Amino acid sequence: ITSNGMVRVTDSASLTFGNNDDMRIFHDGGSANYIDVYNKDLYIRCNRDSGIVGGDIVLQPQSGENSAIFRDNGAVELYYNNTKKFETTSGGVDVSGSSDGVLNLDTTDGRGTFIRFKENGTTKAWVGCAEGMGGGTSSPDQDDLGLRATGNILFSANGAERLRINESGGIIKGFTN
């Protein structure tokens, strides 16, 4: 312990905690720092258990540049190059894309990419891309786009409905409200 109250540990040494050295804080003498927890969970939290109102937890890979912010009793925000891209909200999530408005969904399991719309745990509709989504009518090397809903499928332009596929498969063209 230094004269100004700091604990100083030399490079490549660690601070250890617990009877079995269950946790350690380590600096390798170079550019890496570690917190190792052996066979345990690691909790990072503001001191809410003591009755003190908690604060936000902010992860910054370099000073002033956010990677993640965990808001006290609120949102989780994820950043790319200090620009917010993903945020949880009371109603779900908000995702911010690039200036071209593209939201990329990519899977690597070969089963396709889907967006499901659920209400109370029940899938009401989905849109997706995958091979063979045409119900066996498409060749295995063809990629299909699928839309499914428990009700009508509507297509609109300029605020007016232009095409409707009703529940029994009937197509109504040029439909307007």
BAMIRO-403228 format. One record per atom (N, C-alpha, C): residue in one letter; x, y, z. Coordinates in steps of 0.1 Angstrom, whole numbers, plus 5000, padded with zeros to 4 digits. Layout:
// residues N
AXYZ;...
END
This chain:
// residues 177
I500949885000;I500050005000;I500950125000;T500650214991;T501550334989;T501150444999;S501950555000;S501650655010;S500350735007;N499950734994;N498650804992;N497450704992;G497650584998;G496450495000;G496150404989;M496950404978;M496750314967;M497350174970;V496750074964;V497349944964;V498149924951;R499449904951;R500249894939;R500749754938;V500449694926;V500849554923;V501749564911;T502949504911;T503849504900;T503249434888;D503849464876;D503449394864;D503549244865;S502549174859;S502449024858;S502248964872;A501749044881;A501348994894;A499849014895;S499148954905;S497748964906;S497248994920;L496049054921;L495349054934;L494448934933;T494448864944;T493548744944;T492548754956;F491348694954;F490348704964;F489748564967;G489348534979;G488748404982;G489748304988;N489248214996;N490148105002;N490848024991;N490148004980;N490747924969;N491248004957;D491548134959;D491848224949;D490848224937;D489548234941;D488448224932;D488348334922;M488948444925;M488848564917;M490248634917;R490648684905;R491848764905;R491748874895;I492448984898;I492649094889;I494149094885;F494349104872;F495649074867;F496049174856;H497249224856;H497749304845;H499049234840;D499149214827;D500249124822;D501549204820;G501549334823;G502749414821;G502749474807;G501849434798;G501749484785;G500549564783;S499649534774;S498449604771;S497149544776;A497249424783;A496049354786;A495849354801;N494549364805;N494149354819;N493049254820;Y493049184831;Y492049074832;Y491349074845;I490149034846;I489448994858;I489048844855;D489548754863;D489348614861;D488448564873;V487448494870;V486548434881;V486548284877;Y486848204887;Y486948064884;Y485747994889;N485047924880;N483847844884;N482747924891;K482648054889;K481648134895;K481148234885;D479948294889;D479448404881;D480148534885;L480248624875;L480748764878;L479648864877;Y479448934888;Y478349034888;Y479049174888;I478649264879;I479049404879;I477849484882;R477849554893;R476549624897;R476849744905;C475849834905;C475949944913;C475349904927;N475649964937;N475349914951;N473949934955;R473049874948;R471549884951;R471249804964;D471949694967;D471649614979;D471749684992;S472549784992;S472749865005;S471749975006;G470749984997;G469750084997;G470150214990;I471350214985;I471750334978;I471150324964;V470650424958;V470050424945;V471250394935;G471050294926;G472050254917;G472250354906;G473250334898;G473550424887;G473650334875;D474050394864;D474250324851;D475550254851;I475650144843;I476950084841;I477350114827;V478550164825;V478950214812;V480250134808;L480350074797;L481550004792;L482150094781;Q483350134783;Q484050214773;Q485350154770;P485650104757;P486850054754;P488050154753;Q487650274751;Q488550384752;Q487850504758;S488450594764;S487850704772;S486950784763;G485650794767;G484750884760;G484050814748;E484350684746;E483650604735;E482850494741;N481550494740;N480750394746;N480650274737;S480650154744;S480350024737;S478949974742;A478749994755;A477449944760;A477150034773;I475850064774;I475350134786;I474150054791;F474250014804;F473149944811;F472550044820;R471350104817;R470650204824;R470050154837;D470150224848;D469550184860;D468050164858;N467550044860;N466150014859;N465550054846;G466350044835;G465850084822;G466550014810;A466850084800;A467350034787;A468749984788;V469049894778;V470349844775;V470649904761;E471749974760;E472150034748;E473449974743;L473549934730;L474749884724;L475149984713;Y476550004712;Y477050104703;Y478050044694;Y478250104682;Y479250074673;Y479950204669;N481250204672;N482050324670;N481350454676;N480850434689;N480250534697;N478950584691;T478350514682;T476950544677;T476050434681;K474950474688;K473950374693;K473250304681;K473350164682;K472750084672;K471549994677;F471549964690;F470549874695;F470149924709;E468849924712;E468349974725;E467149894729;T467149844741;T465849784746;T464949904751;T463649884749;T462749984754;T461649914761;S460749994767;S459649934774;S458649854765;G458749884752;G457849814742;G458649714734;G459949694736;G460649594729;G462049634726;V462449654713;V463749694710;V463749794698;D464749884698;D464949974687;D466249944681;V466349924668;V467549894660;V467750014651;S468950064651;S469350174641;S470250114631;G469950134619;G470750084608;G471750194602;S472250164591;S473150264585;S472250374577;S472950464571;S472250574565;S471450524553;D471750404548;D470950354536;D469650274541;G469450274555;G468250214560;G468250064559;V469349994558;V469349854557;V469549794571;L468749694574;L468949614586;L469349474582;N470549434585;N471049304581;N470749204591;L470149094587;L469948974595;L470748864588;D471648794595;D472448694588;D472548574597;T472248454592;T472448334599;T473448244592;T474048154600;T475048064595;T474647924596;D473447894600;D473147754602;D472447694589;G472247764579;G471747714566;G470247704566;R469547744577;R468147724578;R467347844574;G467947954570;G467348074566;G467248184577;T466648294573;T466548414582;T465048444582;F464548464594;F463148494596;F462948604606;I461948684604;I461448774614;I460048724618;R459848694630;R458548644635;R457848754643;F456548774640;F455748864648;F454848784657;K454948804670;K454248724680;K453348814688;E452248764693;E451448824703;E451148724713;N451448754726;N451248664737;N451848524734;G453048524728;G453748394726;G453248324713;T452248364706;T451748304694;T452248374682;T452848304673;T453248364660;T452048404652;K451948534649;K450848584641;K451248594626;A452548624623;A453048644610;A454548634610;W455048604598;W456548604597;W456848644582;V458048694581;V458648714568;V460048654568;G460448584558;G461748524558;G462248484545;C463548444544;C464148394532;C464848254536;A464548154527;A465148024529;A464947944516;E465747844515;E465547754504;E464347664506;G463547644496;G462447554496;G461247604504;M461047734506;M459947784514;M458647774506;G458747744493;G457547734485;G456747614487;G456847544498;G456047424501;G456447304493;G457647294489;G458147174481;G458047204466;T457547314462;T457447344447;T458647404441;S459547454449;S460747514444;S461947414444;S462847444435;S464047354435;S464947384447;P465747284451;P466547304463;P467647414462;D467947454450;D469047554449;D468447694447;Q467047714448;Q466447834447;Q466147894460;D466348024462;D466048094474;D464648164473;D463848134483;D462448194483;D462248294493;L461348384491;L460948484501;L459548444505;G459348434518;G458048384523;G457448494532;L456048504531;L455248584540;L454148494544;R453948484557;R452848414562;R452148484573;A450848474574;A450048544584;A448848464588;T448348484600;T447148414604;T445848484598;G446048594592;G444948674586;G445348714572;N444848824567;N445148884554;N446648924553;I447148924541;I448448994538;I448149114530;L448549234534;L448249354528;L449549424522;F449449484511;F450449564505;F449949704503;S450749804507;S450249944506;S451350024500;A450850134493;A451750234488;A451150374489;N451850474493;N451350604495;N450150614504;G450250524515;G449250524525;G447950454521;A447850394509;A446650324505;A446950184502;E446050094506;E446149954503;E446049924488;R446949854482;R446949834468;R446749684464;L447049594473;L446849454470;L446649384483;R445649284483;R445349204495;R445249064491;I445848974499;I445648834497;I444848794510;N443648744508;N442748714519;N443048584525;E442448544536;E442748424543;E442448294535;S441648304525;S441348184517;S442148184504;G443148274503;G444048274491;G443548364480;G442448424481;G441948514470;G442848644470;I443048684457;I443848814455;I442948924451;I442949034458;I442249154453;I443249254449;K443249294437;K444149394431;K443549534431;G444449634433;G443949774432;G443049814443;F443049744454;F442149764466;F442549894472;T441549974475;T441750104482;T440750114494;N441250184504;N440350194516;N439250284514;
END
